[in-house]
Amino acid sequence: MRAGAPEWLSAAWIALVVFASALAPVLATSSPGQPIGEALLSPAASPPLGTDALGRDLWSRLVWGGRLSLAISLGAASLTVLLGTVAALTAAALGGWPDRAVLWVSNSMLAVPGLLLALLIAAAMGPGLPAVVLAVGLGGAPGFARLARTAFLQVREEQYVLAAQALGAGRAWISIQHLLPNASATLLSLATTHYAWAFLGTTTLAFLGLAGDPSAPEWGTMLNAGRANLPYAPWLALAPGLAISLTILSVHNLGEFLARRARR
């Protein structure tokens, strides 16, 4: 299946965000935390996106914020994928009561919306980026585990797996040699989609003030800071808001494309 225009546009946007974030020290025109002049300057040639309520360069904060937002979302998504994959692989490989236990725990936790669960965990741990990463990672793990379990069970019913079982192959060997490699395409698409969810979750918790330092250049925090100035400085919220929306949409679009390819 070939990638269409939406997928190419999504990939181009993500590449642009990653590129700009990686080169933030070069692309930023000033320090993201230090005022450079008058507050609430309109977008112009310099600074290109204007200044915020404290006189800080919005462009510099945006490119540095992309680095921070991408990193904490990647940490949360990695935790989701790790926990979900281990739980699902254990359930599919062992069957019986471990499978029922994983399914019961996943279904029970899915009764609470993932974002609400992440919000409760972050609120209990207190503000800070580690709490946000842990909260979003744990909040997404039940859904990932349930979907990954289905993928592993489908592979487990293939003839080559049944033949390996008949020849006396152990469960651990089958899991490593057959279940995990042959479900990797589906797991990749699930991981991509869950990264979009993790990005939404981390920026939402940051928007709610649970990321800790309110001066940190993070897109969710910047969106919250720009809210107070919407009537006369809408660009303060527009820039991070568009960056968040386009990144989530692009990652989710690529995840859907990978899912369609995995189903072929």
LINPETA-V803066 format. One record per residue. RES is the residue in three letters. SS is DSSP state (~ for helix, > for strand, _ for the rest). Layout:
# LINPETA-V803066
RES/SS
RES/SS
This chain:
# LINPETA-V803066
MET/_
ARG/_
ALA/_
GLY/_
ALA/~
PRO/~
GLU/~
TRP/~
LEU/~
SER/~
ALA/~
ALA/~
TRP/~
ILE/~
ALA/~
LEU/~
VAL/~
VAL/~
PHE/~
ALA/~
SER/~
ALA/~
LEU/_
ALA/~
PRO/~
VAL/~
LEU/~
ALA/_
THR/_
SER/_
SER/_
PRO/_
GLY/_
GLN/_
PRO/>
ILE/_
GLY/_
GLU/_
ALA/_
LEU/_
LEU/_
SER/_
PRO/_
ALA/_
ALA/_
SER/_
PRO/_
PRO/_
LEU/_
GLY/_
THR/>
ASP/_
ALA/_
LEU/_
GLY/_
ARG/>
ASP/>
LEU/~
TRP/~
SER/~
ARG/~
LEU/~
VAL/~
TRP/~
GLY/~
GLY/~
ARG/~
LEU/~
SER/~
LEU/~
ALA/~
ILE/~
SER/~
LEU/~
GLY/~
ALA/~
ALA/~
SER/~
LEU/~
THR/~
VAL/~
LEU/~
LEU/~
GLY/~
THR/~
VAL/~
ALA/~
ALA/~
LEU/~
THR/~
ALA/~
ALA/~
ALA/~
LEU/~
GLY/_
GLY/~
TRP/~
PRO/~
ASP/~
ARG/~
ALA/~
VAL/~
LEU/~
TRP/~
VAL/~
SER/~
ASN/~
SER/~
MET/~
LEU/~
ALA/_
VAL/_
PRO/_
GLY/~
LEU/~
LEU/~
LEU/~
ALA/~
LEU/~
LEU/~
ILE/~
ALA/~
ALA/~
ALA/~
MET/~
GLY/_
PRO/_
GLY/_
LEU/~
PRO/~
ALA/~
VAL/~
VAL/~
LEU/~
ALA/~
VAL/~
GLY/~
LEU/~
GLY/~
GLY/~
ALA/~
PRO/~
GLY/~
PHE/~
ALA/~
ARG/~
LEU/~
ALA/~
ARG/~
THR/~
ALA/~
PHE/~
LEU/~
GLN/~
VAL/~
ARG/~
GLU/_
GLU/_
GLN/~
TYR/~
VAL/~
LEU/~
ALA/~
ALA/~
GLN/~
ALA/~
LEU/_
GLY/_
ALA/_
GLY/_
ARG/~
ALA/~
TRP/~
ILE/~
SER/~
ILE/~
GLN/~
HIS/~
LEU/~
LEU/~
PRO/~
ASN/~
ALA/_
SER/~
ALA/~
THR/~
LEU/~
LEU/~
SER/~
LEU/~
ALA/~
THR/~
THR/~
HIS/~
TYR/~
ALA/~
TRP/~
ALA/~
PHE/~
LEU/~
GLY/~
THR/~
THR/~
THR/~
LEU/~
ALA/~
PHE/~
LEU/_
GLY/_
LEU/_
ALA/_
GLY/_
ASP/_
PRO/_
SER/_
ALA/_
PRO/_
GLU/_
TRP/~
GLY/~
THR/~
MET/~
LEU/~
ASN/~
ALA/~
GLY/~
ARG/~
ALA/_
ASN/_
LEU/_
PRO/_
TYR/_
ALA/_
PRO/_
TRP/~
LEU/~
ALA/~
LEU/~
ALA/~
PRO/~
GLY/~
LEU/~
ALA/~
ILE/~
SER/~
LEU/~
THR/~
ILE/~
LEU/~
SER/~
VAL/~
HIS/~
ASN/~
LEU/~
GLY/~
GLU/~
PHE/~
LEU/~
ALA/~
ARG/~
ARG/~
ALA/~
ARG/~
ARG/_
